[in-house]
């Protein structure tokens, strides 16, 4: 995805009250690709950094549960 397309999508997501998992993954990947700390990235695009941390933790937990079947029992 080109930089302009990424910027356009990030601006659109900025105005949303809730994100889908796909949207959250997009934001987190864009942050990682930028090389900026999450707080700096969030401030630049108008997101709350806490929202990004919440999604990152949620994905970490669900990914860990998916890779460890014993955790589901």
Protein Blocks (a to p, Z undefined) as FASTA:
>chain_A
ZZklmmmmmmmmmmpmbdcfklmmmmmmmmmmnopafklmmmmnopafklmmmmmmmmmm
mmmmmmmmklmZZ
